[in-house]
């Protein structure tokens, strides 16, 4: 007996033919996109953490809050870009 989840996944697979198996080349391309964006995210985090530590050391707490917000918004933006690039690669 199949679970509701399994039945839903089967219906989804039937309704979206592009969700089929992914070729090795596509997998490699998707992995490369992940690698590039992990690097970009890490780069921004390192840069902003240095600024955050500097702001905290000089007791600029409002500036530190702004930097924290910037960190989270930039990470979200980069993750959104990554997902968009991966979706384009899947459809190509």
ABEGO torsion letter per residue (X at the ends): XBBAAAAAAAAAAAABAAABBBBAAAAAAAAAAAAAAAAAAAAAAAAAAAAAAAAAAAGBAAAAAAAAAAAAAAAAAAAAAAAAAAAAAAAX
